[in-house]
Amino acid sequence: MNKINNINRRKFLELFTGCTCGLVITSCSTAPITERKQLKLLPESTINRQAAQLYERVKSKTKLSSDKKKLDEIKEIGGRIENAVSSYFTSIDEKDPTYNFQWEYILIDNDKIKNAWCMPGGKIAVYSGILKITKNKDGLAAVMGHEIAHAVAKHSIERASRALVFNVGTAAIDIFSGGAISRTQRTTGVDVAGMLRTFGIDNPFARNQESEADYLGLIFSSLSGYDIRETTKIWQRMNKENKGKEPPEFMSTHPSSSNRIKQINEWMNKIIIDYPPIKIS
């Protein structure tokens, strides 16, 4: 019986490996500008549609700010970045990665949360708490440029695709190992597969995406005519705000503030020279 099980597991793995490799090879693309190889197994239209539905729920469940002046400023900055991104890719004869975006902006009234995000498809939220860190338009443009970069680079699609591959792969390994992962999880109560993914794949991969968004965000802010030198000041203020609270970098999905500042300073001058404010036609 064991011999039969081993043969079955071996056949399953051979079939799984062949199918997965074929799927991966035909689903590879590259991130804009950085040309980092990406895996995209899921259709962008599906991800964007789901993001738009979630965005509507956020709008209905969250307290939105009544500060029209600040929201207008957010929309103005976002609009300049929108136009700059589209104009840049047109100028280099490449497909605009935001051509199918339905841009929208909200300001969430929550001073405790110092954050902003951009869902796939250009659905953006800024929390009032982050405005104490950004201080000015250049600072806010740096934060928004970073979040928009996540959407432009299709990071959500990439993460969802990797999760799909990992889940299928974990099931295959569990079968191949005779259920070792499942037994360990049942016996110890520890999600072994989850830990492996978090610390071995998700966190390092997410940090790579964050660094890429930092880099692309600087480019987009610079193309939009904002002073990207304000970016390091933001992270210095954020570092001061989070002093003693940041987890070790290997446990975090984000690079540490000090590493971010160092990396941004290394990119700064070259980006200012290579990506000056673009003329919007």
N, C-alpha and C positions, 0 to 999 in steps of 0.2 A: 504493500500500500504506500509506504514512504517513497519507494522508487517511482511509483505512478504519480504521486503528488509532486515529486521533484521534477519529473518530466513535464507535468502540466504547468508548473510554475515557470519552468524554463521556456516553454512554448509561449506562455502568456507574456513573459518579459520580452521575448524576441518580437512578438507581434506589437506590443506596446511601444518598444523602442523604435521600431520601423515606422509606426504611425506617427509617433510624437516627433521624430526627427523630420519626417516629411512635412508635418504641420508647421514646425518651427522654421524650417528653411524657407517655406513659401510665405511666411508671415513676418519676415524681418524687414525693417526699414531703418531710417536714420533720423535722429533729432535735428531740427533746424539749426543751422549755423555751426553747432558743435560737431555735427555728423557722427555722434555716438550711435552705435548700433542699438536698435530697439526691437523688442518682440511685441507685436500687436496681433492678438488672435480674435479680438472682439470688435464689432463694427462701431465706428465713432458715432454714428447716428443713434445707436441704441444707448450708449453711454450718455450722450448729450441729452437725449429725451428723459432718461432717468434723473439726470442732474437737474433739469428744468422742473420736474415734478417735485423733487426734494426742495428746491429753492422756493417754490410756492408754499410748501409746508412751513419752511423757515419763516417766510414773510408773515404767515398767518399765526404762527405760534410765538413769535419773538416780538419784543417791544421795539418798535422802530423809532428813531430819533425824530423830533420835530424841528431840528436845527436845519432849516432849508438852506441857509448860507453855506454851511459846511458840506451838506449833501451836494449842492451845486458845485462846490470846489472839487469834490470827489469825482463828479461827473465830468467836469472840465479836464481834470488830469487824465481820467480814463479815456476820454475822447481823443486827447492828444496822443496818448500811447496807441490807441486803436489805429488812428490814421498813420502814425509813424511806422508801425509794424507792417501794415498793408502796403504802404508806399515803398518801404525798404525791400520787401520781397518782390514787388513789381519791378523795382529798379535793377534787381539782379536776375531778372527773368526766371524766377522760381515761383511755384504755386504758393499763394498766400495761405498759410495754415489756419487763418481765422476767417476764411471766406464764408463759412457756414455758421459763424458765431451769431448768436442773438444777444448782444451786449445788454447788461442791466446792472444797476448799482443800487445798493441799499446801505444805510448807516444804522447800525444796531445800537440802541441806547443801553450800554453796559460798560461802565467805567472800570469794572474789575477785570475785564478781559482785554488784554493787550494783544490783539490779533487782527488779522484780515485773511480772507481767502477768496479764491476764484475757482468756481466749479467748471467742469468741462463745458465748453460752449459759451464761455464769457459771462457767467453769472457771478457777480462780485458782491462781497459783503465786507464792510469795514466796521469794526467795533469802536465805540467812542473812546475806550480806554487806550487804544494805540495812539491816539492823537496827542497824548501827553508825552509820548516817546518821539513821534515824528516831528513835532514842533512847527514845521513850516511846509510849504508846497513841495520843495525839493525832497524833504524827508518823506512826505506822504507819497510822492511819485516813486521813490526808491522802494517802499513797501509794496505799493500797487504793481510796480513793474515786476517785482519778484513773484507776486502771486499770479499775475497774468502770464508770466513765463511758464509756470507749471501747466497752464491750460494750452498755451501755444506749443509746448513740447509734448503734449499728449501724455503727461505722466500718469494720469488716472487710468487711461487705457492700458498703459504698460504694466502698472501694478496689478490691475485686474487680470491681465493675461498671464503674468507670472504666478499669481495665486492659483489660477486655473491649472497651469502646468504642475505646480507644486502639489496641489491636492490629488491630482491623478497620479503623480509620481509617488507620493507617500502611500497611496493605496496599493500601488504595484510592489513597492518595497515591503510593505506589510505582508502581502501575499507571498512574496519570495522568501521572506524570513520566517514564514510559518506563523504569522500573527504576533511577532515579538513586540512591535510597537504598541499594538492594542493591548497585549497582556501587561506590559509595563505601565501603561496609562491606567488600566483597571486596578492593578496591584498597588501602585503608589499614589494614584490620584493626580499625578503630574502629567501635563499635556506635553509629552516629549516632542511630538511633531511640531506643536506650536512654538516651543522654546527654540527648536532648531531653526524654524523659519524666522522667528523674531530676531534672534541674535546672529544667525548665520547667513540669512538672506535679506529679510525685510529691512532691518536697521541699516546695514551697510549700503544696501541698494537705495534706501530712502535718503541716506546722507549724500549719496552721489547725485540723486535728483535735486536735493536741496542746493548743493554746490552748483549744479547746472543752472538752476533757477536764479541763484545769486548772480552768476555770470551773464545769463541772458537778460535778467532784469536790469543789470547795469547798462547793457547795450540798448535795451528798449527805452530806458529813461534818458540816456544820452541822445539817442536819435530823436527823442521828443523835445529836446532842448532844456532839460533839467540838469542841475548841477549835481553830478553823481558823487562829488566829494563829500556830500552830506551823509552818504551811506555809512561810512565808518563811524561817524558821530552817533548815528542811530544805534549801531551795535555796541558802542561804548556806553550809551545810556541804558540799553537793554541789559548789558553785562552788569552794570551797576545795580539795576533794578532786580536782577536775578541772583545777585551775589550769594553764594552758599546754597542755592536752590537747584542748580543745574545737576542732573544725573551724570554719571560717567558717560563719556561719548559713546562707548560700545553699547550702552543700554538705551541710547537715545536715537530717534529718527533724524535728529538735526545735528550738524556739526556744533562744537562748542563755540561760544561767542568769540573767544580769543582766536581760535582757528579761522573763524569766518573773517574777522578783521584782518588778520595776516594775509589771507588769500585775496580778499577784496583789494587791499593795498597793492598787492602784486599785479593785479589786473588793471588797476585804475588808469594809469597814464596811457597805456596802449589802447584801451577802449576809447578814451577821450580823443585820441588821434585818429583811430581807425573808424569810429562810428560817430562823427560829428552830427549836429542837428540836421535832419533831412528836410529838404524842401518838399512841402506837400503840394502836389499838382492839382 
